[in-house]
Amino acid sequence: QVQLVESGGGSVQAGGRLTLSCVVSEYTYSRSCMGWFRQAEGKEREGIAVIDTGDSITTYGDSVKGRFTISHDNAKNTLSLEMFSLKPEDTAVYYCALQRGFCYTYKAIQDPANFEHWGQGTQVTVSS
């Protein structure tokens, strides 16, 4: 069974940085569509960044564009999210997700329901 395990969340002051990691296990296909989503209290889940691991094409949500960077290490089967210039409004539970095979990342970021596998989430709290 595919498992995704996130780490790297925590508390940071505004303007700070954090890096989230998501280790994937038991996934036997060579290509996937992977993404980071977040959900703040009382709000809907929001697509942050998506990458197609086959061609490394990425799409970012408007709220994080230019501040966050998504990457995937095929050898380590690890998805990362580097977050810079963090703001209090970035406070949320962050989830990594995986969709088997190819994806159009600009579509995938808008439709979390198409992601078949999810991590347990990691809390990010940004204080002002």
C-alpha positions in Angstrom: 0.0 0.0 0.0 1.3 3.4 -1.0 2.3 5.5 2.0 3.2 9.2 2.1 4.9 10.6 5.3 5.4 14.3 5.7 7.9 16.0 8.0 9.4 19.4 8.5 6.4 21.4 9.8 6.7 23.7 12.8 6.4 27.2 14.1 8.3 30.2 12.6 8.1 33.9 12.6 6.9 35.9 9.6 9.6 36.3 7.0 11.2 33.0 8.0 11.6 29.8 6.1 10.7 26.1 6.4 11.2 23.0 4.2 8.7 20.2 4.1 9.5 16.7 3.0 7.3 13.9 1.9 8.7 10.4 1.6 6.8 8.0 -0.6 7.0 4.2 -0.1 5.5 1.2 -1.9 5.0 3.1 -5.1 6.2 1.0 -8.0 5.5 3.2 -11.0 8.2 5.3 -12.5 6.0 8.5 -13.0 3.6 10.3 -10.8 1.9 13.6 -10.3 2.7 14.9 -6.8 1.5 18.0 -5.0 1.3 20.0 -1.8 -2.0 21.2 -0.5 -2.9 23.0 2.6 -5.9 23.6 4.7 -6.3 26.4 7.2 -8.8 26.2 10.0 -12.3 26.9 8.6 -11.2 27.0 5.0 -11.2 24.7 2.1 -8.2 22.7 1.0 -6.0 24.8 -1.3 -3.6 23.7 -4.0 -0.1 25.0 -3.3 2.2 23.4 -5.8 2.2 20.4 -8.1 4.9 18.7 -10.1 4.9 16.0 -12.7 7.8 13.8 -11.7 8.3 12.6 -15.3 9.1 16.0 -16.9 9.4 18.2 -13.7 6.8 20.6 -15.0 5.4 22.6 -12.0 2.5 24.8 -11.2 2.1 27.0 -8.2 -0.9 28.6 -6.5 -1.0 32.4 -6.8 -0.7 32.9 -3.1 2.7 31.2 -2.9 4.2 31.9 -6.4 7.7 33.2 -6.1 8.0 32.2 -2.4 7.6 28.4 -2.5 9.6 25.9 -4.5 8.5 22.3 -5.1 10.9 19.6 -6.1 11.1 15.8 -6.4 14.1 13.5 -5.9 13.4 10.4 -7.9 16.3 8.5 -6.4 15.0 9.1 -2.8 11.3 9.1 -3.8 11.0 12.3 -1.8 8.9 15.4 -2.5 10.0 18.7 -1.0 8.5 22.1 -0.5 10.9 25.0 0.3 9.0 27.9 1.8 10.5 31.3 2.0 9.2 34.7 3.2 6.5 33.0 5.2 3.4 35.0 6.2 0.8 34.4 9.0 -1.7 33.5 6.3 0.5 30.6 5.3 -0.5 29.0 8.6 -2.3 25.7 7.8 -1.9 21.9 7.8 0.1 20.9 4.8 -0.5 17.7 3.0 1.4 15.9 0.2 -0.5 13.9 -2.3 0.2 11.6 -5.1 -1.7 10.8 -8.3 -0.5 7.8 -10.4 1.0 8.6 -13.8 1.1 11.8 -15.9 -0.9 14.9 -15.1 -1.5 18.4 -16.4 -0.2 20.2 -13.4 -2.2 23.4 -14.0 -5.4 21.2 -13.8 -4.2 19.0 -11.0 -3.6 21.8 -8.6 -7.2 22.8 -8.9 -8.6 19.3 -8.3 -7.3 17.6 -5.2 -10.0 14.9 -5.6 -8.0 13.3 -8.4 -5.1 12.5 -6.0 -5.4 9.0 -4.8 -2.9 9.0 -1.9 -2.4 11.5 0.9 -0.1 12.0 3.8 -1.2 12.6 7.3 -0.4 16.3 7.2 2.1 18.5 9.0 1.2 21.7 10.8 2.9 25.0 9.8 2.3 28.0 12.0 3.6 31.4 11.1 3.5 34.1 13.8 3.5 37.9 13.1 
